[in-house]
Every structure is written in structure tokens, then in C-alpha cells.
Amino acid sequence: ASHRRPTMTETFANLAIERDGGIATLFLDRPDKLNALHRALWHSIPEAVAALDADPEVRVIVLAGKGKAFCAGIDLMDHAQGLGGGGSLTGGEGSAVAKRRQLYDDIRAYQDTCSSFANTNKPVIAAVHGACIGAGMDLITACDIRLASAEATFSVRETRIAMVADVGSLQRLPRVIGDGAAREWIFTGDDYSAQRAREVQLLNDVLPDPAALMSRARELAATIAANSPLAVQGSKHVLGFASRREVDANLDYVAVWNAAFLHSEDLGEAMQAFMQRRPPVFRGQ
């Protein structure tokens, strides 16, 4: 049914949903891997968001992470064969063109995971503690509001592993923090503090610790949930009207770009260096 109600017993792989009135908190729940996104999570996130979107009792979604960190990015070990071996993200065989087409389709599907937070009618508040790296940034830049605890760190890490970020950060981060700051973050791959993230307006607020963070996220969500859902959801739709088309066109472009250029010698070196726990040596080939 389109209005099925997710419950604590309704399971999505490596996710946990907690409810409080009109607030649904969606936790990334893979704490042993710092909530790194493996294939199961890439697929379960949009399924869970779709279920929450279809539920009229849900007025606000809070996105958070279980354990020590919000999200350590893509699970490189889970994807190492596809990234390092010239195949698709999900495996696959065939001609060079067939492999590129499969990679394009994989990237578009992974983009949809992050875009699910931008495209849901419900406002989404990201509550970040600990590390928010790579794909974690793709997730939170698709949310409406971002909060963090003081120890949180943020990094668009892809250039450090010889990749052009392709699931949302390049499209959304400049819209949030401005062009100059976004280029610095993207080109360097450096770690930035919650305080710096607040200065460049990635964050609406920084809280002293994770407990205070969740308290503030729920307080803000409750304030939003008390308003007319028609007006709140209509406002989200109108605010995103122009950017949705531009972002999607740019997402499609980067998917084509990476289908052509992702599998460089540098990427293979990055995967080897990661598995051998050594710094990579890039040659630009």
C-alpha cells in the first residue's frame, strides 16, 4: 500500500528507523564499518526514504549515524574490484562499451540514493557526528538542513583516491557553501572542522556533543512538524524547483564523464595503496 507505515520491525539493510510523533529518525546502522556505504546500503537508503515519503504521518526526517561516526564514505573494500579492475561498481561482464554502459547505470543509481533526500517531499535534517567523508558529504548536501556536533569533521575525499566525485557533492556543495570554498574542499580533499563548516555555512548550527546534537535535531524537527505539512512540503518543492533540473543535468554529465574516464592508472594505484596501507603515488595517467 502506498501509505504503509514503517515500524521498528520493518527492516531495510543496515538502517534503523525510530519514530517520535511526526518525526522519523533514519539511522545509518553499520557502526562496525563507521557506516561506510556498501552495496546493500546504497540500495536500502532510497527504499527507506520512499517508504517514509509515502507515509502521511511522517512530517520530518532526521538523518543520523549509529556508532562513532556519521559516515566514512563509500566502502572501498566492497567496491575495490569494480573500481580497481576496470569493471562496474556492481560487477558485470561484456565488451568495453557494455562495461562503460553498466558503470554509467551504476553511477546514476548511486546518484539516486543521495538525491532521494533532496527529492522526498519531507524536509530532511542531517545530524552529523564524527567523520563525514566522501559519500557522507554527498548525503548531507542533499538534505535541507545540516547540524553537527563539535568534534565532527568533513571531507570531500575523492580527489585523494583519484576520482571525480560523481554522486552529488560537485553539484550541491557549491550551492551550499559558495564556489570558492567548495573548490578548495573538492580539490584538496582535506579534513575540515565543524567550526569551519559552520563558517562557510555548510552547517546551521554546531552543538557541544552528539547527545546535544540529537536533542537539537529533534527540537528543530518538532518545530517544523508542528507547521502545516502542505505548506512545509510545498515550500521545499518550490525552493528546489530550479536547482533540481540543473543538478540532474550535471549529475548525468558526471556519470558520462566517469563512465569514460574513471578507470585510470591512478585509480588502480589508489586502490592498491589503500589495500596496502601506504600513500599513493599518482602519475596523472
Residue pairs with C-beta under 8 A, 6 or more apart in sequence:
2 54
3 54
3 55
3 56
4 51
4 54
4 55
5 55
5 57
6 17
6 19
6 24
6 48
6 51
6 52
6 55
7 17
7 19
8 16
8 17
8 18
8 19
10 17
10 51
12 44
12 45
12 47
12 48
12 51
13 40
13 41
13 43
13 44
14 28
14 29
14 30
14 38
14 40
14 41
14 44
15 26
15 27
15 28
15 29
15 41
15 44
15 45
15 48
16 26
16 27
16 29
16 66
17 24
17 25
17 26
17 27
17 48
17 52
18 24
18 25
18 27
19 25
19 58
20 218
21 222
21 225
22 57
22 58
22 59
22 60
22 225
22 229
23 58
23 59
23 60
23 61
23 62
23 218
23 221
23 222
23 225
24 52
24 55
24 58
24 60
24 61
24 62
25 61
25 62
25 63
25 64
25 217
25 218
26 48
26 49
26 52
26 61
26 62
26 63
26 64
27 64
27 65
27 66
28 35
28 41
28 63
28 64
28 65
28 66
28 70
28 71
29 35
29 66
30 36
30 38
30 41
30 66
30 67
31 65
31 66
31 67
31 68
32 67
33 72
33 75
34 67
34 68
34 69
34 71
34 72
34 130
34 131
35 41
35 65
35 66
35 67
35 69
35 70
35 71
35 72
35 136
36 71
36 72
36 73
36 74
36 75
36 76
36 78
37 71
37 73
37 74
37 75
37 113
37 135
38 75
38 78
38 79
39 78
39 79
39 89
39 90
42 109
42 110
42 113
43 113
45 113
45 116
45 139
46 112
46 113
46 116
49 61
49 116
49 117
49 120
50 116
50 120
52 58
52 61
52 120
52 122
53 120
53 121
53 122
56 229
58 122
59 122
59 224
59 225
59 229
59 232
60 122
60 123
60 124
60 125
60 221
60 222
60 224
60 225
61 117
61 120
61 122
61 123
61 124
61 125
62 124
62 125
62 126
62 127
62 217
62 218
62 221
63 117
63 124
63 125
63 126
63 127
63 139
63 140
63 143
64 70
64 126
64 127
64 128
64 129
64 214
64 217
65 71
65 128
65 129
65 130
67 130
68 130
69 129
69 130
69 131
69 132
70 126
70 127
70 128
70 129
70 130
70 131
70 132
70 136
70 140
70 152
71 131
71 132
71 133
71 135
71 136
71 139
72 131
72 133
72 134
72 136
73 133
73 134
73 135
73 136
73 157
74 134
74 135
76 83
76 161
76 271
76 274
77 275
79 89
80 271
80 274
80 275
81 87
81 91
82 88
82 89
82 90
82 91
82 106
83 89
83 163
83 262
83 263
83 267
83 271
84 267
84 268
84 271
84 272
86 99
86 263
87 93
87 99
87 102
87 103
88 99
88 102
88 103
88 105
88 106
89 103
89 106
89 107
89 110
90 102
90 106
92 98
92 99
92 102
93 99
94 102
100 259
100 260
101 259
103 258
103 259
103 262
104 255
104 256
104 258
104 259
107 166
107 167
107 254
107 255
107 258
107 259
108 251
108 252
108 255
110 166
110 167
111 166
111 167
111 168
111 251
111 255
113 167
114 135
114 138
114 139
114 141
114 142
114 167
114 168
115 142
115 168
115 247
115 248
115 251
116 142
117 124
117 139
117 142
117 143
118 142
118 143
118 172
118 240
118 244
118 247
119 244
121 233
121 236
121 237
122 233
122 236
123 144
123 145
123 224
123 232
123 233
123 236
124 142
124 143
124 144
124 145
125 143
125 144
125 145
125 146
125 147
125 217
125 220
125 221
126 139
126 140
126 143
126 145
126 146
126 147
127 147
127 148
127 213
127 214
127 216
127 217
128 136
128 140
128 146
128 147
128 148
128 149
128 152
128 154
128 194
128 203
128 213
129 148
129 149
129 151
129 152
129 210
129 213
130 151
130 152
130 153
130 210
131 152
131 153
131 155
132 140
132 148
132 152
132 153
132 154
132 155
133 153
133 154
133 155
133 157
134 155
134 156
134 157
134 158
134 165
135 167
137 154
137 155
137 156
137 169
137 173
138 165
138 167
138 168
138 169
138 172
139 168
140 146
140 202
141 168
141 169
141 172
141 173
141 176
142 168
142 172
144 236
145 204
145 220
146 202
146 203
146 204
147 203
147 204
147 205
147 206
147 207
147 213
147 216
147 217
147 220
148 154
148 194
148 197
148 198
148 203
148 205
148 206
148 207
148 213
149 194
149 206
149 207
149 208
149 209
149 210
149 212
149 213
150 194
150 195
150 206
150 207
150 208
150 209
151 194
151 209
152 193
152 194
152 197
152 206
153 191
153 192
153 193
153 194
154 185
154 191
154 192
154 193
154 194
154 197
154 202
155 185
155 189
155 190
155 191
155 192
156 165
156 169
156 173
156 185
156 186
156 189
157 189
158 164
158 165
158 166
158 169
158 186
158 189
159 165
159 186
159 187
159 188
159 189
160 189
160 270
160 280
161 267
161 270
161 271
161 274
161 280
162 264
162 266
162 267
162 269
162 270
162 280
162 282
163 258
163 262
163 267
163 270
164 170
164 254
164 257
164 258
164 261
164 262
165 186
165 254
166 251
166 254
166 255
166 257
166 258
166 262
167 251
168 247
168 251
169 186
170 186
170 250
170 254
171 246
171 247
171 250
171 251
171 254
172 247
173 182
173 185
173 186
173 202
174 182
174 183
175 243
176 182
176 201
176 202
177 185
177 200
177 201
177 202
178 200
178 201
181 200
184 190
185 192
194 203
194 206
195 206
197 203
197 206
198 205
198 206
205 216
207 213
207 215
207 216
224 232
264 285
265 283
265 285
266 280
266 282
266 283
266 284
266 285
269 280
269 281
269 282
269 283
270 280
270 282
272 280
273 279
273 280
273 281
274 280
